[in-house]
């Protein structure tokens, strides 16, 4: 939040007009993304990685390819602790006609987002590239949901770039005392 606030202040000081913008129906978009990403239960990624030394951050793909019973048990355990992660586990793969439907829904969403963008008369969207400071190398799989700040735009095929603004400091660390941990995912991010 501080990095975005600092960037906003610098842009305003340079004479740029900034307006608030909230992308429409992000939860719906996340549902469409999840359907598309997990359509084959991670089988293609697993097949492509056969015989390769796979980076641990790809473990999410292997999680999607686990047997239905294993995923059901994990989903049940996570349901109360992390609804977000449980939603990812609830994907059972889809039939081809369902994937085509999801791709059509994606196009409708892209048009909706583009129209909202035009209506707000935006030239640029200022947002964090990642919703937290860079995690340790062994954590990306556990914090996949932190990608939500950029994956929406990647999914919509919108170009994006990253400009460094600041670095995490001691005040940022102190603010973590008040960071919510009501979802297991938030707890992992805080850690």
Backbone as JSON Lines, residues from 0, in Angstrom:
{"i":0,"aa":"X","n":[0.83,-1.2,0.0],"ca":[0.0,0.0,0.0],"c":[0.86,1.25,0.0]}
{"i":1,"aa":"X","n":[1.93,1.2,0.78],"ca":[2.8,2.37,0.84],"c":[3.45,2.63,-0.51]}
{"i":2,"aa":"X","n":[3.9,1.58,-1.19],"ca":[4.54,1.75,-2.5],"c":[3.57,2.38,-3.5]}
{"i":3,"aa":"X","n":[2.33,1.93,-3.51],"ca":[1.34,2.49,-4.43],"c":[1.05,3.94,-4.05]}
{"i":4,"aa":"X","n":[0.95,4.22,-2.75],"ca":[0.71,5.61,-2.31],"c":[1.87,6.52,-2.72]}
{"i":5,"aa":"X","n":[3.1,6.04,-2.58],"ca":[4.25,6.85,-2.98],"c":[4.26,7.1,-4.48]}
{"i":6,"aa":"X","n":[3.93,6.08,-5.26],"ca":[3.87,6.25,-6.73],"c":[2.77,7.22,-7.1]}
{"i":7,"aa":"X","n":[1.61,7.1,-6.43],"ca":[0.49,8.01,-6.7],"c":[0.9,9.45,-6.42]}
{"i":8,"aa":"X","n":[1.52,9.67,-5.28],"ca":[1.95,11.03,-4.91],"c":[2.95,11.59,-5.91]}
{"i":9,"aa":"X","n":[3.89,10.77,-6.37],"ca":[4.89,11.22,-7.34],"c":[4.24,11.58,-8.67]}
{"i":10,"aa":"X","n":[3.28,10.77,-9.1],"ca":[2.58,11.06,-10.36],"c":[1.74,12.34,-10.25]}
{"i":11,"aa":"X","n":[1.05,12.51,-9.11],"ca":[0.27,13.73,-8.91],"c":[1.18,14.96,-8.87]}
{"i":12,"aa":"X","n":[2.33,14.84,-8.21],"ca":[3.28,15.96,-8.13],"c":[3.81,16.33,-9.51]}
{"i":13,"aa":"X","n":[3.84,15.35,-10.41],"ca":[4.31,15.6,-11.78],"c":[3.19,16.13,-12.67]}
{"i":14,"aa":"X","n":[1.98,16.32,-12.1],"ca":[0.88,16.92,-12.85],"c":[-0.12,15.94,-13.45]}
{"i":15,"aa":"X","n":[0.0,14.67,-13.13],"ca":[-0.95,13.69,-13.67],"c":[-2.23,13.66,-12.83]}
{"i":16,"aa":"X","n":[-3.34,13.45,-13.5],"ca":[-4.63,13.32,-12.81],"c":[-4.86,11.84,-12.51]}
{"i":17,"aa":"X","n":[-5.11,11.53,-11.25],"ca":[-5.36,10.15,-10.86],"c":[-6.81,10.01,-10.38]}
{"i":18,"aa":"X","n":[-7.44,8.92,-10.78],"ca":[-8.81,8.64,-10.37],"c":[-8.87,7.21,-9.82]}
{"i":19,"aa":"X","n":[-9.76,6.99,-8.9],"ca":[-9.93,5.65,-8.33],"c":[-10.57,4.74,-9.38]}
{"i":20,"aa":"X","n":[-10.14,3.5,-9.41],"ca":[-10.71,2.52,-10.35],"c":[-10.7,1.16,-9.7]}
{"i":21,"aa":"X","n":[-11.84,0.5,-9.73],"ca":[-11.94,-0.87,-9.24],"c":[-12.41,-1.74,-10.4]}
{"i":22,"aa":"X","n":[-11.64,-2.73,-10.79],"ca":[-12.07,-3.6,-11.88],"c":[-13.41,-4.25,-11.53]}
{"i":23,"aa":"X","n":[-14.3,-4.41,-12.49],"ca":[-15.61,-5.0,-12.2],"c":[-15.52,-6.51,-11.94]}
{"i":24,"aa":"X","n":[-16.32,-6.97,-11.03],"ca":[-16.56,-8.4,-10.79],"c":[-15.29,-9.26,-10.77]}
{"i":25,"aa":"X","n":[-14.36,-8.88,-9.93],"ca":[-13.09,-9.61,-9.85],"c":[-13.3,-11.05,-9.4]}
{"i":26,"aa":"X","n":[-14.24,-11.28,-8.51],"ca":[-14.49,-12.66,-8.06],"c":[-14.97,-13.53,-9.22]}
{"i":27,"aa":"X","n":[-15.84,-12.97,-10.06],"ca":[-16.32,-13.72,-11.23],"c":[-15.14,-14.01,-12.16]}
{"i":28,"aa":"X","n":[-14.3,-13.0,-12.37],"ca":[-13.13,-13.19,-13.23],"c":[-12.22,-14.28,-12.66]}
{"i":29,"aa":"X","n":[-12.03,-14.28,-11.33],"ca":[-11.2,-15.3,-10.7],"c":[-11.79,-16.68,-10.94]}
{"i":30,"aa":"X","n":[-13.11,-16.79,-10.88],"ca":[-13.76,-18.08,-11.15],"c":[-13.52,-18.55,-12.58]}
{"i":31,"aa":"X","n":[-13.6,-17.63,-13.53],"ca":[-13.34,-17.97,-14.94],"c":[-11.88,-18.39,-15.09]}
{"i":32,"aa":"X","n":[-10.97,-17.64,-14.48],"ca":[-9.54,-17.97,-14.55],"c":[-9.29,-19.36,-13.98]}
{"i":33,"aa":"X","n":[-9.87,-19.64,-12.82],"ca":[-9.67,-20.93,-12.17],"c":[-10.15,-22.06,-13.08]}
{"i":34,"aa":"X","n":[-11.31,-21.87,-13.7],"ca":[-11.84,-22.88,-14.61],"c":[-10.86,-23.13,-15.75]}
{"i":35,"aa":"X","n":[-10.35,-22.07,-16.34],"ca":[-9.43,-22.22,-17.48],"c":[-8.1,-22.83,-17.06]}
{"i":36,"aa":"X","n":[-7.57,-22.37,-15.95],"ca":[-6.25,-22.84,-15.5],"c":[-6.29,-24.3,-15.08]}
{"i":37,"aa":"X","n":[-7.4,-24.72,-14.48],"ca":[-7.48,-26.08,-13.95],"c":[-8.29,-27.01,-14.85]}
{"i":38,"aa":"X","n":[-8.59,-26.59,-16.06],"ca":[-9.47,-27.35,-16.95],"c":[-9.04,-28.8,-17.12]}
{"i":39,"aa":"X","n":[-7.75,-29.04,-17.22],"ca":[-7.27,-30.41,-17.41],"c":[-6.68,-31.01,-16.14]}
{"i":40,"aa":"X","n":[-6.99,-30.41,-15.0],"ca":[-6.53,-30.87,-13.69],"c":[-5.0,-30.87,-13.58]}
{"i":41,"aa":"X","n":[-4.35,-29.99,-14.3],"ca":[-2.91,-29.88,-14.22],"c":[-2.14,-30.95,-14.99]}
{"i":42,"aa":"X","n":[-2.86,-31.75,-15.79],"ca":[-2.21,-32.87,-16.5],"c":[-1.18,-32.4,-17.53]}
{"i":43,"aa":"X","n":[-1.5,-31.34,-18.28],"ca":[-0.56,-30.88,-19.3],"c":[0.74,-30.42,-18.68]}
{"i":44,"aa":"X","n":[0.64,-29.62,-17.62],"ca":[1.87,-29.16,-16.96],"c":[2.64,-30.35,-16.41]}
{"i":45,"aa":"X","n":[1.95,-31.29,-15.78],"ca":[2.62,-32.47,-15.23],"c":[3.31,-33.26,-16.35]}
{"i":46,"aa":"X","n":[2.63,-33.42,-17.49],"ca":[3.21,-34.16,-18.61],"c":[4.45,-33.45,-19.14]}
{"i":47,"aa":"X","n":[4.37,-32.13,-19.27],"ca":[5.5,-31.37,-19.78],"c":[6.7,-31.39,-18.83]}
{"i":48,"aa":"X","n":[6.43,-31.61,-17.56],"ca":[7.5,-31.63,-16.56],"c":[8.07,-33.03,-16.3]}
{"i":49,"aa":"X","n":[7.51,-34.05,-16.94],"ca":[7.98,-35.41,-16.73],"c":[9.46,-35.5,-17.08]}
{"i":50,"aa":"X","n":[10.25,-36.01,-16.13],"ca":[11.68,-36.16,-16.34],"c":[12.47,-34.89,-16.11]}
{"i":51,"aa":"X","n":[11.8,-33.8,-15.78],"ca":[12.46,-32.52,-15.54],"c":[12.64,-32.3,-14.04]}
{"i":52,"aa":"X","n":[13.64,-31.53,-13.69],"ca":[13.77,-31.08,-12.32],"c":[12.86,-29.87,-12.21]}
{"i":53,"aa":"X","n":[11.74,-30.06,-11.55],"ca":[10.71,-29.01,-11.5],"c":[10.92,-28.08,-10.32]}
{"i":54,"aa":"X","n":[10.75,-26.81,-10.59],"ca":[10.83,-25.81,-9.54],"c":[9.69,-26.07,-8.55]}
{"i":55,"aa":"X","n":[9.95,-25.97,-7.25],"ca":[8.89,-26.22,-6.25],"c":[7.67,-25.32,-6.44]}
{"i":56,"aa":"X","n":[7.83,-24.17,-7.08],"ca":[6.69,-23.27,-7.26],"c":[5.64,-23.85,-8.19]}
{"i":57,"aa":"X","n":[5.95,-24.95,-8.88],"ca":[4.98,-25.58,-9.77],"c":[4.15,-26.65,-9.06]}
{"i":58,"aa":"X","n":[4.31,-26.77,-7.77],"ca":[3.59,-27.8,-7.01],"c":[2.08,-27.63,-7.1]}
{"i":59,"aa":"X","n":[1.59,-26.41,-7.32],"ca":[0.15,-26.18,-7.44],"c":[-0.42,-27.0,-8.58]}
{"i":60,"aa":"X","n":[0.3,-27.09,-9.69],"ca":[-0.16,-27.88,-10.83],"c":[-0.28,-29.36,-10.45]}
{"i":61,"aa":"X","n":[0.68,-29.86,-9.67],"ca":[0.62,-31.25,-9.24],"c":[-0.55,-31.45,-8.28]}
{"i":62,"aa":"X","n":[-0.84,-30.45,-7.46],"ca":[-1.96,-30.53,-6.53],"c":[-3.26,-30.72,-7.29]}
{"i":63,"aa":"X","n":[-3.42,-30.0,-8.41],"ca":[-4.65,-30.11,-9.2],"c":[-4.8,-31.49,-9.83]}
{"i":64,"aa":"X","n":[-3.67,-32.18,-10.08],"ca":[-3.7,-33.49,-10.74],"c":[-3.88,-34.64,-9.76]}
{"i":65,"aa":"X","n":[-3.99,-34.36,-8.47],"ca":[-4.16,-35.42,-7.48],"c":[-5.53,-36.09,-7.64]}
{"i":66,"aa":"X","n":[-5.65,-37.32,-7.17],"ca":[-6.93,-38.02,-7.25],"c":[-8.05,-37.24,-6.55]}
{"i":67,"aa":"X","n":[-9.24,-37.42,-7.05],"ca":[-10.42,-36.7,-6.56],"c":[-10.61,-36.86,-5.05]}
{"i":68,"aa":"X","n":[-10.42,-38.07,-4.53],"ca":[-10.61,-38.31,-3.1],"c":[-9.6,-37.53,-2.27]}
{"i":69,"aa":"X","n":[-8.34,-37.51,-2.7],"ca":[-7.29,-36.78,-1.98],"c":[-7.63,-35.28,-1.96]}
{"i":70,"aa":"X","n":[-8.04,-34.76,-3.12],"ca":[-8.4,-33.34,-3.19],"c":[-9.62,-33.04,-2.32]}
{"i":71,"aa":"X","n":[-10.58,-33.95,-2.29],"ca":[-11.79,-33.75,-1.48],"c":[-11.44,-33.66,0.0]}
{"i":72,"aa":"X","n":[-10.53,-34.52,0.46],"ca":[-10.12,-34.51,1.87],"c":[-9.39,-33.19,2.17]}
{"i":73,"aa":"X","n":[-8.47,-32.8,1.31],"ca":[-7.73,-31.55,1.52],"c":[-8.67,-30.36,1.49]}
{"i":74,"aa":"X","n":[-9.63,-30.39,0.57],"ca":[-10.6,-29.29,0.48],"c":[-11.41,-29.19,1.77]}
{"i":75,"aa":"X","n":[-11.84,-30.32,2.29],"ca":[-12.62,-30.35,3.53],"c":[-11.82,-29.75,4.69]}
{"i":76,"aa":"X","n":[-10.54,-30.1,4.76],"ca":[-9.68,-29.58,5.82],"c":[-9.5,-28.07,5.67]}
{"i":77,"aa":"X","n":[-9.34,-27.61,4.43],"ca":[-9.07,-26.19,4.19],"c":[-10.32,-25.31,4.2]}
{"i":78,"aa":"X","n":[-11.5,-25.89,4.01],"ca":[-12.72,-25.1,3.85],"c":[-12.89,-24.03,4.92]}
{"i":79,"aa":"X","n":[-12.7,-24.41,6.16],"ca":[-12.87,-23.44,7.25],"c":[-11.66,-22.57,7.47]}
{"i":80,"aa":"X","n":[-10.49,-23.05,7.05],"ca":[-9.25,-22.32,7.31],"c":[-8.85,-21.39,6.16]}
{"i":81,"aa":"X","n":[-9.22,-21.75,4.92],"ca":[-8.86,-20.93,3.77],"c":[-9.83,-21.17,2.62]}
{"i":82,"aa":"X","n":[-10.95,-20.44,2.62],"ca":[-11.92,-20.6,1.53],"c":[-11.29,-20.39,0.15]}
{"i":83,"aa":"X","n":[-10.34,-19.49,0.07],"ca":[-9.69,-19.2,-1.21],"c":[-8.96,-20.44,-1.74]}
{"i":84,"aa":"X","n":[-8.17,-21.08,-0.88],"ca":[-7.43,-22.26,-1.29],"c":[-8.37,-23.44,-1.54]}
{"i":85,"aa":"X","n":[-9.43,-23.53,-0.78],"ca":[-10.41,-24.59,-0.97],"c":[-11.08,-24.46,-2.34]}
{"i":86,"aa":"X","n":[-11.3,-23.23,-2.77],"ca":[-11.91,-22.99,-4.09],"c":[-11.02,-23.54,-5.2]}
{"i":87,"aa":"X","n":[-9.73,-23.35,-5.07],"ca":[-8.8,-23.88,-6.06],"c":[-8.86,-25.4,-6.1]}
{"i":88,"aa":"X","n":[-9.0,-26.03,-4.94],"ca":[-9.08,-27.49,-4.88],"c":[-10.42,-28.01,-5.37]}
{"i":89,"aa":"X","n":[-11.44,-27.16,-5.42],"ca":[-12.77,-27.62,-5.82],"c":[-12.87,-27.85,-7.31]}
{"i":90,"aa":"X","n":[-11.91,-27.36,-8.07],"ca":[-11.96,-27.55,-9.51],"c":[-11.71,-29.01,-9.83]}
{"i":91,"aa":"X","n":[-12.61,-29.6,-10.58],"ca":[-12.51,-31.01,-10.93],"c":[-12.12,-31.21,-12.39]}
{"i":92,"aa":"X","n":[-11.69,-30.16,-13.05],"ca":[-11.47,-30.26,-14.48],"c":[-12.81,-30.07,-15.17]}
{"i":93,"aa":"X","n":[-12.76,-29.82,-16.44],"ca":[-14.0,-29.57,-17.15],"c":[-14.0,-30.31,-18.48]}
{"i":94,"aa":"X","n":[-15.17,-30.51,-19.02],"ca":[-15.32,-31.09,-20.35],"c":[-15.02,-30.0,-21.37]}
{"i":95,"aa":"X","n":[-14.73,-30.41,-22.59],"ca":[-14.32,-29.44,-23.61],"c":[-15.37,-28.36,-23.84]}
{"i":96,"aa":"X","n":[-16.66,-28.73,-23.82],"ca":[-17.68,-27.7,-24.05],"c":[-17.72,-26.69,-22.89]}
{"i":97,"aa":"X","n":[-17.36,-27.14,-21.67],"ca":[-17.31,-26.23,-20.53],"c":[-16.12,-25.29,-20.64]}
{"i":98,"aa":"X","n":[-15.0,-25.79,-21.15],"ca":[-13.84,-24.93,-21.36],"c":[-14.16,-23.87,-22.41]}
{"i":99,"aa":"X","n":[-14.82,-24.28,-23.5],"ca":[-15.19,-23.31,-24.53],"c":[-16.13,-22.25,-23.94]}
{"i":100,"aa":"X","n":[-17.04,-22.67,-23.07],"ca":[-17.94,-21.72,-22.42],"c":[-17.15,-20.76,-21.54]}
{"i":101,"aa":"X","n":[-16.18,-21.28,-20.79],"ca":[-15.37,-20.42,-19.93],"c":[-14.56,-19.43,-20.77]}
{"i":102,"aa":"X","n":[-14.04,-19.88,-21.9],"ca":[-13.29,-18.97,-22.78],"c":[-14.19,-17.89,-23.35]}
{"i":103,"aa":"X","n":[-15.45,-18.25,-23.61],"ca":[-16.42,-17.24,-24.07],"c":[-16.71,-16.25,-22.94]}
{"i":104,"aa":"X","n":[-16.87,-16.75,-21.72],"ca":[-17.08,-15.88,-20.56],"c":[-15.88,-14.96,-20.34]}
{"i":105,"aa":"X","n":[-14.69,-15.49,-20.6],"ca":[-13.49,-14.66,-20.49],"c":[-13.58,-13.49,-21.45]}
{"i":106,"aa":"X","n":[-13.95,-13.76,-22.71],"ca":[-14.05,-12.69,-23.7],"c":[-15.07,-11.64,-23.28]}
{"i":107,"aa":"X","n":[-16.2,-12.09,-22.75],"ca":[-17.23,-11.15,-22.27],"c":[-16.66,-10.31,-21.13]}
{"i":108,"aa":"X","n":[-15.91,-10.96,-20.23],"ca":[-15.31,-10.22,-19.11],"c":[-14.29,-9.2,-19.62]}
{"i":109,"aa":"X","n":[-13.45,-9.6,-20.58],"ca":[-12.46,-8.67,-21.13],"c":[-13.17,-7.44,-21.71]}
{"i":110,"aa":"X","n":[-14.26,-7.66,-22.41],"ca":[-15.03,-6.54,-22.97],"c":[-15.61,-5.67,-21.85]}
{"i":111,"aa":"X","n":[-16.08,-6.3,-20.78],"ca":[-16.63,-5.56,-19.64],"c":[-15.54,-4.72,-18.96]}
{"i":112,"aa":"X","n":[-14.38,-5.32,-18.76],"ca":[-13.27,-4.6,-18.13],"c":[-12.8,-3.46,-19.03]}
{"i":113,"aa":"X","n":[-12.7,-3.72,-20.32],"ca":[-12.27,-2.69,-21.28],"c":[-13.26,-1.53,-21.3]}
{"i":114,"aa":"X","n":[-14.53,-1.83,-21.26],"ca":[-15.55,-0.77,-21.25],"c":[-15.46,0.05,-19.96]}
{"i":115,"aa":"X","n":[-15.27,-0.61,-18.83],"ca":[-15.12,0.12,-17.56],"c":[-13.88,1.01,-17.61]}
{"i":116,"aa":"X","n":[-12.81,0.5,-18.2],"ca":[-11.56,1.25,-18.35],"c":[-11.8,2.5,-19.2]}
{"i":117,"aa":"X","n":[-12.5,2.3,-20.35],"ca":[-12.79,3.44,-21.24],"c":[-13.7,4.46,-20.58]}
{"i":118,"aa":"X","n":[-14.7,3.96,-19.87],"ca":[-15.64,4.86,-19.19],"c":[-14.92,5.72,-18.15]}
{"i":119,"aa":"X","n":[-13.93,5.14,-17.48],"ca":[-13.15,5.89,-16.49],"c":[-12.08,6.76,-17.16]}
{"i":120,"aa":"X","n":[-11.94,6.62,-18.47],"ca":[-10.98,7.39,-19.28],"c":[-9.54,7.21,-18.77]}
{"i":121,"aa":"X","n":[-9.17,5.94,-18.57],"ca":[-7.84,5.62,-18.05],"c":[-6.82,5.48,-19.17]}
{"i":122,"aa":"X","n":[-5.64,5.97,-18.91],"ca":[-4.5,5.73,-19.79],"c":[-3.6,4.65,-19.19]}
{"i":123,"aa":"X","n":[-3.68,4.49,-17.89],"ca":[-2.77,3.62,-17.15],"c":[-3.44,3.2,-15.85]}
{"i":124,"aa":"X","n":[-3.17,2.0,-15.42],"ca":[-3.66,1.55,-14.13],"c":[-2.47,1.39,-13.2]}
{"i":125,"aa":"X","n":[-2.5,2.08,-12.09],"ca":[-1.44,1.99,-11.08],"c":[-1.9,0.97,-10.04]}
{"i":126,"aa":"X","n":[-1.12,-0.08,-9.88],"ca":[-1.47,-1.14,-8.93],"c":[-0.2,-1.85,-8.51]}
{"i":127,"aa":"X","n":[-0.23,-2.54,-7.38],"ca":[0.96,-3.29,-6.99],"c":[1.18,-4.47,-7.94]}
{"i":128,"aa":"X","n":[2.43,-4.79,-8.22],"ca":[2.73,-5.94,-9.07],"c":[2.5,-7.24,-8.3]}
{"i":129,"aa":"X","n":[2.67,-7.18,-7.01],"ca":[2.52,-8.35,-6.14],"c":[1.96,-7.81,-4.84]}
{"i":130,"aa":"X","n":[1.11,-8.55,-4.2],"ca":[0.42,-8.0,-3.02],"c":[1.22,-8.09,-1.73]}
{"i":131,"aa":"X","n":[2.49,-8.4,-1.85],"ca":[3.35,-8.5,-0.67],"c":[4.8,-8.37,-1.13]}
{"i":132,"aa":"X","n":[5.72,-8.11,-0.2],"ca":[7.14,-8.14,-0.59],"c":[7.47,-9.53,-1.12]}
{"i":133,"aa":"X","n":[8.51,-9.63,-1.91],"ca":[8.9,-10.92,-2.49],"c":[9.08,-11.96,-1.4]}
{"i":134,"aa":"X","n":[8.43,-13.12,-1.54],"ca":[8.56,-14.17,-0.52],"c":[9.88,-14.92,-0.69]}
{"i":135,"aa":"X","n":[10.28,-15.68,0.34],"ca":[11.46,-16.54,0.19],"c":[11.25,-17.51,-0.98]}
{"i":136,"aa":"X","n":[12.31,-18.0,-1.55],"ca":[12.22,-18.85,-2.74],"c":[11.37,-20.09,-2.55]}
{"i":137,"aa":"X","n":[11.27,-20.6,-1.33],"ca":[10.5,-21.83,-1.11],"c":[9.01,-21.57,-0.87]}
{"i":138,"aa":"X","n":[8.56,-20.35,-0.97],"ca":[7.17,-20.03,-0.63],"c":[6.21,-19.73,-1.78]}
{"i":139,"aa":"X","n":[6.63,-19.52,-3.02],"ca":[5.67,-19.08,-4.03],"c":[4.43,-19.96,-4.18]}
{"i":140,"aa":"X","n":[4.59,-21.28,-4.09],"ca":[3.43,-22.15,-4.23],"c":[2.4,-21.89,-3.13]}
{"i":141,"aa":"X","n":[2.87,-21.65,-1.93],"ca":[1.97,-21.42,-0.8],"c":[1.28,-20.07,-0.87]}
{"i":142,"aa":"X","n":[1.84,-19.15,-1.62],"ca":[1.27,-17.8,-1.69],"c":[0.81,-17.46,-3.11]}
{"i":143,"aa":"X","n":[0.41,-18.47,-3.87],"ca":[-0.02,-18.28,-5.25],"c":[-1.1,-17.21,-5.36]}
{"i":144,"aa":"X","n":[-1.99,-17.14,-4.39],"ca":[-3.09,-16.18,-4.46],"c":[-2.6,-14.73,-4.45]}
{"i":145,"aa":"X","n":[-1.37,-14.49,-4.02],"ca":[-0.83,-13.13,-4.03],"c":[-0.69,-12.61,-5.46]}
{"i":146,"aa":"X","n":[-0.78,-13.5,-6.42],"ca":[-0.71,-13.1,-7.83],"c":[-1.97,-12.38,-8.29]}
{"i":147,"aa":"X","n":[-2.98,-12.35,-7.47],"ca":[-4.27,-11.78,-7.88],"c":[-4.14,-10.35,-8.4]}
{"i":148,"aa":"X","n":[-3.15,-9.6,-7.94],"ca":[-3.01,-8.22,-8.38],"c":[-2.58,-8.1,-9.83]}
{"i":149,"aa":"X","n":[-1.93,-9.13,-10.37],"ca":[-1.51,-9.06,-11.77],"c":[-2.13,-10.13,-12.65]}
{"i":150,"aa":"X","n":[-2.51,-11.27,-12.08],"ca":[-2.98,-12.36,-12.94],"c":[-4.25,-11.99,-13.7]}
{"i":151,"aa":"X","n":[-5.07,-11.12,-13.15],"ca":[-6.27,-10.69,-13.86],"c":[-5.9,-10.06,-15.19]}
{"i":152,"aa":"X","n":[-4.89,-9.2,-15.19],"ca":[-4.49,-8.51,-16.41],"c":[-3.75,-9.44,-17.36]}
{"i":153,"aa":"X","n":[-2.98,-10.37,-16.81],"ca":[-2.34,-11.38,-17.66],"c":[-3.4,-12.25,-18.33]}
{"i":154,"aa":"X","n":[-4.39,-12.66,-17.56],"ca":[-5.48,-13.49,-18.08],"c":[-6.23,-12.77,-19.2]}
{"i":155,"aa":"X","n":[-6.39,-11.46,-19.05],"ca":[-7.12,-10.67,-20.06],"c":[-6.22,-10.25,-21.23]}
{"i":156,"aa":"X","n":[-4.97,-10.69,-21.22],"ca":[-4.0,-10.34,-22.27],"c":[-3.73,-8.85,-22.34]}
{"i":157,"aa":"X","n":[-3.74,-8.18,-21.2],"ca":[-3.41,-6.76,-21.13],"c":[-1.91,-6.64,-20.87]}
{"i":158,"aa":"X","n":[-1.24,-5.74,-21.55],"ca":[0.19,-5.56,-21.27],"c":[0.4,-4.92,-19.91]}
{"i":159,"aa":"X","n":[1.5,-5.27,-19.27],"ca":[1.8,-4.67,-17.98],"c":[3.31,-4.58,-17.82]}
{"i":160,"aa":"X","n":[3.73,-3.75,-16.91],"ca":[5.14,-3.58,-16.61],"c":[5.31,-3.27,-15.14]}
{"i":161,"aa":"X","n":[6.52,-3.4,-14.67],"ca":[6.81,-3.16,-13.26],"c":[7.89,-2.1,-13.15]}
{"i":162,"aa":"X","n":[7.65,-1.13,-12.29],"ca":[8.62,-0.08,-12.02],"c":[8.89,-0.08,-10.52]}
{"i":163,"aa":"X","n":[10.14,-0.3,-10.1],"ca":[10.43,-0.27,-8.67],"c":[10.18,1.13,-8.1]}
{"i":164,"aa":"X","n":[9.57,1.18,-6.94],"ca":[9.23,2.45,-6.3],"c":[9.96,2.61,-4.98]}
{"i":165,"aa":"X","n":[9.99,1.54,-4.19],"ca":[10.55,1.61,-2.85],"c":[10.97,0.22,-2.42]}
{"i":166,"aa":"X","n":[11.4,0.1,-1.19],"ca":[11.75,-1.19,-0.6],"c":[11.03,-1.32,0.73]}
{"i":167,"aa":"X","n":[10.78,-2.54,1.13],"ca":[10.17,-2.81,2.42],"c":[11.06,-2.23,3.52]}
{"i":168,"aa":"X","n":[10.43,-1.69,4.56],"ca":[11.22,-1.14,5.66],"c":[10.7,-1.65,7.0]}
{"i":169,"aa":"X","n":[11.29,-1.18,8.09],"ca":[10.92,-1.64,9.43],"c":[9.48,-1.28,9.78]}
{"i":170,"aa":"X","n":[9.01,-0.1,9.33],"ca":[7.62,0.29,9.6],"c":[6.65,-0.7,8.94]}
{"i":171,"aa":"X","n":[6.99,-1.14,7.72],"ca":[6.15,-2.13,7.03],"c":[6.07,-3.41,7.85]}
{"i":172,"aa":"X","n":[7.21,-3.84,8.38],"ca":[7.23,-5.05,9.2],"c":[6.39,-4.86,10.47]}
{"i":173,"aa":"X","n":[6.48,-3.68,11.08],"ca":[5.71,-3.41,12.3],"c":[4.21,-3.45,12.02]}
{"i":174,"aa":"X","n":[3.8,-3.01,10.84],"ca":[2.37,-3.01,10.48],"c":[1.81,-4.43,10.35]}
{"i":175,"aa":"X","n":[2.69,-5.4,10.2],"ca":[2.22,-6.78,10.09],"c":[1.56,-7.26,11.38]}
{"i":176,"aa":"X","n":[1.8,-6.59,12.49],"ca":[1.15,-6.96,13.74],"c":[-0.36,-6.91,13.61]}
{"i":177,"aa":"X","n":[-0.87,-6.0,12.77],"ca":[-2.31,-5.84,12.58],"c":[-2.82,-6.55,11.32]}
{"i":178,"aa":"X","n":[-1.94,-7.27,10.63],"ca":[-2.33,-7.96,9.39],"c":[-3.3,-9.09,9.72]}
{"i":179,"aa":"X","n":[-4.42,-9.21,8.98],"ca":[-5.41,-10.24,9.31],"c":[-4.86,-11.65,9.05]}
{"i":180,"aa":"X","n":[-5.28,-12.58,9.89],"ca":[-4.88,-13.97,9.7],"c":[-6.1,-14.88,9.78]}
{"i":181,"aa":"X","n":[-7.27,-14.35,9.41],"ca":[-8.49,-15.14,9.47],"c":[-8.59,-16.18,8.35]}
{"i":182,"aa":"X","n":[-7.67,-16.14,7.4],"ca":[-7.59,-17.13,6.34],"c":[-6.17,-17.7,6.39]}
{"i":183,"aa":"X","n":[-6.02,-18.99,6.23],"ca":[-4.72,-19.63,6.27],"c":[-3.75,-18.97,5.29]}
{"i":184,"aa":"X","n":[-4.26,-18.58,4.14],"ca":[-3.44,-17.9,3.15],"c":[-2.87,-16.6,3.7]}
{"i":185,"aa":"X","n":[-3.7,-15.82,4.4],"ca":[-3.22,-14.57,5.0],"c":[-2.14,-14.85,6.04]}
{"i":186,"aa":"X","n":[-2.35,-15.93,6.79],"ca":[-1.36,-16.32,7.79],"c":[-0.02,-16.62,7.13]}
{"i":187,"aa":"X","n":[-0.04,-17.35,6.02],"ca":[1.2,-17.69,5.31],"c":[1.86,-16.43,4.75]}
{"i":188,"aa":"X","n":[1.07,-15.5,4.24],"ca":[1.61,-14.25,3.73],"c":[2.27,-13.48,4.86]}
{"i":189,"aa":"X","n":[1.61,-13.42,6.02],"ca":[2.18,-12.71,7.16],"c":[3.5,-13.35,7.59]}
{"i":190,"aa":"X","n":[3.54,-14.65,7.62],"ca":[4.78,-15.35,8.0],"c":[5.89,-15.02,7.03]}
